[in-house]
Amino acid sequence: MSDTQTQTQSGQRCQQKQNDDDDRFQVKLHNANLKNIPDDVLYHFALATNTHNLPEMFGDIKYVCCSGSPKRIGRFATYMQKELGVRLPPGSALENISNKTDRYALYKIGPVLAVSHGMGMPSVSIMLHEILKLTYYAKCKNVTFIRIGTSGGIDVNNWTNEMQ
């Protein structure tokens, strides 16, 4: 690696650290009522603000990766665990955090939150609503959302990969 590349990467890490310390980059929701709710239940993920320490559990999230199928997001979580080198204590396994519900699957792998959203816009809307509130309550900063999977398109040849 050249000195220029090393300096660029070092500068990017430094800028990221500065952004992480700056509250301007924190997830913000424009709903003033959220500050007045004594206990907000994220029902579809079996999480709540009074029963879980959301900043401790999820405050380091940088990426939310979404996919339709709970099984597919489970496989993705296992893949990310290996790619990121996240080590679990001996005898433990990657666990679906929302295993008390049957609507969605939710895995945290280091700075990655992997979540299934089911099929159709109503299901996606519910998932996004609760995940946005989760990232807000956890005081996450600089979060990037990524959708993984297939989608339709107009004037796109079959089996074509499109990135936008």
C-alpha positions as CSV (number, residue, x, y, z in Angstrom):
1,M,0.0,0.0,0.0
2,S,1.3,3.4,-0.9
3,D,1.9,6.2,1.6
4,T,-0.9,8.2,0.0
5,Q,-3.4,5.3,0.4
6,T,-2.3,4.9,4.0
7,Q,-2.7,8.6,4.7
8,T,-6.1,8.6,3.0
9,Q,-7.4,5.6,5.0
10,S,-6.0,7.1,8.2
11,G,-7.7,10.4,7.4
12,Q,-11.0,8.7,6.7
13,R,-10.8,6.8,10.0
14,C,-10.1,10.1,11.8
15,Q,-13.0,11.8,10.1
16,Q,-15.3,8.8,11.0
17,K,-14.2,9.1,14.6
18,Q,-14.9,12.8,14.6
19,N,-18.3,12.2,13.1
20,D,-19.1,9.5,15.7
21,D,-18.4,12.0,18.5
22,D,-20.6,14.7,16.8
23,D,-24.3,14.5,17.8
24,R,-25.2,16.0,14.4
25,F,-24.7,12.5,12.9
26,Q,-27.0,10.8,15.4
27,V,-30.2,9.2,14.0
28,K,-32.9,11.7,14.4
29,L,-36.7,11.2,14.2
30,H,-39.0,14.2,13.7
31,N,-41.6,13.0,16.2
32,A,-41.6,15.1,19.4
33,N,-43.9,12.6,21.1
34,L,-41.1,10.0,21.3
35,K,-39.5,12.0,24.1
36,N,-42.6,11.8,26.2
37,I,-43.2,8.0,26.0
38,P,-42.2,6.4,29.3
39,D,-41.8,2.9,27.7
40,D,-41.8,2.4,24.0
41,V,-42.3,-1.3,22.9
42,L,-40.8,-2.4,19.6
43,Y,-43.3,-5.1,19.5
44,H,-42.2,-7.0,16.4
45,F,-38.7,-7.3,17.7
46,A,-39.6,-8.2,21.3
47,L,-37.6,-5.1,22.6
48,A,-38.6,-2.2,24.7
49,T,-37.0,0.9,26.1
50,N,-37.7,0.0,29.8
51,T,-36.6,-3.7,29.6
52,H,-33.5,-3.4,27.4
53,N,-30.5,-1.1,27.4
54,L,-30.7,-0.2,23.7
55,P,-27.7,2.1,23.7
56,E,-25.5,-0.6,25.2
57,M,-27.0,-3.4,23.0
58,F,-27.1,-1.5,19.7
59,G,-25.3,1.9,20.0
60,D,-22.4,0.8,17.8
61,I,-24.6,-0.1,14.8
62,K,-23.2,1.4,11.5
63,Y,-25.0,-0.8,9.0
64,V,-28.6,-2.1,8.9
65,C,-28.8,-4.9,6.2
66,C,-32.3,-5.9,5.3
67,S,-33.6,-8.9,3.4
68,G,-37.0,-10.5,3.0
69,S,-36.4,-14.0,4.3
70,P,-35.6,-14.8,7.9
71,K,-33.6,-17.8,6.8
72,R,-31.6,-15.8,4.3
73,I,-30.8,-13.0,6.8
74,G,-29.7,-15.7,9.2
75,R,-27.3,-17.1,6.6
76,F,-26.1,-13.5,5.9
77,A,-25.5,-13.0,9.6
78,T,-23.4,-16.1,9.8
79,Y,-21.5,-15.0,6.7
80,M,-20.9,-11.5,8.2
81,Q,-19.7,-13.1,11.5
82,K,-17.0,-14.9,9.6
83,E,-16.1,-12.0,7.4
84,L,-15.8,-9.5,10.3
85,G,-14.0,-12.1,12.5
86,V,-16.6,-11.7,15.3
87,R,-15.8,-14.3,17.9
88,L,-18.5,-15.7,20.1
89,P,-17.9,-17.2,23.5
90,P,-17.3,-21.0,23.4
91,G,-20.5,-22.9,23.5
92,S,-22.6,-20.0,22.2
93,A,-24.1,-19.4,18.7
94,L,-25.3,-16.4,16.7
95,E,-28.8,-15.9,18.0
96,N,-31.9,-14.3,16.5
97,I,-32.5,-11.4,19.0
98,S,-36.2,-11.3,18.1
99,N,-36.7,-15.1,18.6
100,K,-39.7,-14.4,20.9
101,T,-41.7,-13.2,17.9
102,D,-42.3,-15.0,14.6
103,R,-42.6,-11.9,12.4
104,Y,-39.0,-10.9,11.8
105,A,-35.5,-12.1,12.4
106,L,-32.9,-9.8,13.9
107,Y,-29.1,-10.4,14.3
108,K,-26.4,-8.1,15.6
109,I,-22.9,-8.9,14.3
110,G,-20.4,-6.3,15.5
111,P,-21.4,-3.0,13.8
112,V,-23.9,-4.8,11.5
113,L,-27.6,-5.2,12.2
114,A,-29.1,-7.9,10.0
115,V,-32.9,-7.9,9.8
116,S,-35.5,-9.7,7.7
117,H,-38.6,-7.7,6.5
118,G,-40.9,-10.3,5.0
119,M,-42.7,-9.7,1.8
120,G,-44.5,-6.6,0.6
121,M,-44.6,-2.9,1.5
122,P,-46.7,-3.2,4.7
123,S,-44.2,-5.6,6.2
124,V,-41.2,-3.5,5.1
125,S,-42.9,-0.4,6.5
126,I,-43.4,-1.9,10.0
127,M,-39.8,-3.2,10.1
128,L,-38.4,0.2,9.0
129,H,-40.6,2.1,11.5
130,E,-39.3,-0.1,14.4
131,I,-35.7,-0.2,13.3
132,L,-35.5,3.5,12.9
133,K,-36.9,3.9,16.4
134,L,-34.4,1.3,17.6
135,T,-31.4,3.2,16.1
136,Y,-32.8,6.5,17.6
137,Y,-33.2,5.1,21.1
138,A,-29.8,3.4,20.8
139,K,-28.2,6.8,19.9
140,C,-26.7,5.3,16.8
141,K,-24.6,7.6,14.5
142,N,-23.7,7.4,10.8
143,V,-26.0,4.5,10.0
144,T,-26.3,3.2,6.5
145,F,-29.2,1.1,5.4
146,I,-28.7,-1.6,2.7
147,R,-31.3,-3.7,1.1
148,I,-30.1,-7.2,0.0
149,G,-32.1,-9.3,-2.4
150,T,-34.0,-9.3,-5.6
151,S,-36.3,-6.6,-7.0
152,G,-38.3,-5.9,-10.2
153,G,-37.5,-3.2,-12.7
154,I,-38.8,-1.6,-15.9
155,D,-36.6,-2.0,-19.1
156,V,-34.1,-4.2,-17.3
157,N,-33.1,-7.5,-18.9
158,N,-33.7,-10.7,-16.9
159,W,-30.8,-11.7,-14.6
160,T,-29.3,-8.2,-14.8
161,N,-27.6,-6.8,-11.7
162,E,-28.3,-3.2,-11.1
163,M,-26.8,-1.0,-8.4
164,Q,-28.2,2.4,-7.6
